[in-house]
Amino acid sequence: MSMTRKAVSALSLVAGLAAAFPACAAGPFTPANSVALTVSADESQAQLAQQLNGKGYTNVSLTAHEPSRQNPHPELNTPNNQGSVFVRQGWNGTAQRDGQTVQIYVDPY
């Protein structure tokens, strides 16, 4: 079965757009880089930030606020690296390493 000119033109257009916009071709849900840490449940976010800095992470942004539908990344809006705020199970913030931003996931014990 041969393809019509319209079908070939449409396929060429899609291939051209995919090449021009590779991030869009990957789809809207691309995996984020992350770092998973197991730390003591009584560790503060200030201690966590210090630990991450010691491992070569920079621009550590942590928050005590839980993610929600209205604010899925509270670490971007309300950074808080105070010593009295304890780490929590799950996503605690973001940091940078080797030029890439990573999500910080904590599993307290």
N, C-alpha and C positions, 0 to 999 in steps of 0.2 A: 504494500500500500504506500503510495507516494504522498508526501505532505504538500499541502497547498502553499502558495506564496505567503498568504496571511499567517499561516501557522509557523512557517519558517521565520517570518519577520517578527512574530510575537516571541518566539524562542530566542532569537537574536537580541531582542530588546531586554528580555529577562536576564540573559547571560551578561549583557553589557551593564545593566544596573547592578547585578551581583558583584561584578568586578569593580565597579566604581564605588560601591558602598559595601565593603566586606562586613562591617559590623551589623548592618541590616540583614545581610544574607545569613548570618549566624542565628538570627531570630531575636526576639525581644528578651528572652531569658537566658542570658549567658552566665556561666558560673563565676562567682566572685572569688578572688583570692582570699584565703583565710589562714589564720594561725590558731590552732587549738592548744590550750594550756590547761594543765591540771595543777591547781593551786589550793592552798589551805582555805577553808571556808571563812576563816577569820582574817584573811589577808585584805588589806585596804586597796582601793584603786590606786592610791599613791604608790604603794609597794609594787603593784602590778605594772604601773607605768615605769617605775625604776627598773624592774626586772626586764621589761621589753627594751628599754634604752640600753641596758647592758648586753642585750642580744643583737644590737645593731638597728633597732627600730627607731624611727624619728617621728615627729609630729603625732605623738600618741594623744588621741582625743577620746576620753572615756566619759560616761555619764551614768548617773544613778537612776535615770528614768527608763522605764520599760518601753520597748517599741510598741507602737499601736498602729492602727490603720491610718489615723490622722497624722501620726508622726513616726513613720517606719524607721527612721535613722535619727533618734534623738541625740546621738553623739555629735552629729553635725550642727545641731542647733543649741545644745545646752551642755557644753563640755564642763566637766567637773572632776578634777583630780585631787580632791581633798582627802586627807588621811582618815577622816571619820566615816567615809562612805565605803562599805564593804563590797567586794566583787559579788556578782550574782551568777547563777546558772544561766548560761546562754551567751548571747551577744552583748558585749560590754562597750564596744567602740571600734575605732579604726586606728591604724598606724601606717607608716610608710617604711618601705625597705626596698633597696635596689630600684628606686624610682617607681615602685608600684604601691598602690594603696591596698591594704589588707584589712579584712574584718577580723576582730578579736573575739574568739569564742572561748569561754571559760567553763571548765567542769570542776567545781570545787569539791574537795573531799572532806 
